[in-house]
Amino acid sequence: MRFVYDDAKFAKAFKKLRHDCSKVLVTFPVAYRDLVVTRNAKDDVGKMTTIREKKRPNWKDLLTSNMKRAEESLRVLEEASKMVALSQSRKFQSLRFKLYELEKQVLEQF
């Protein structure tokens, strides 16, 4: 929104959503360090997954694919947090639905 579309309103909205997500993560009962320690990038079974697309046809396609990725990520955070922090799960759900609405507004305008 900021660099390609030069849209201050949407850039600000995405930045706020990102910061709101960070605020939830800071209060998460599992330390970030503990999450990183469990990562095994070297032996990750998904590391060699084939890339379906070589390039994105245009900026709107890139924007759409990244919004979908963010929505899926928020859904994973929502579901995973149900195991350790139900209150954070509700916050991630709320953020996901805010992103759905933001996506709709963006795609209506661009």
Secondary structure, 3 states (H helix, E strand, C coil): CCCCCCCHHHHHHHHHHHHHHHHHHHCCCCCHHHHHHCCCCCCCCCCCCCCCCCCCCCHHHHHHHHHHHHHHHHHHHHHHHCCCCHHHHHHHHHHHHHHHHHHHHHHHHC
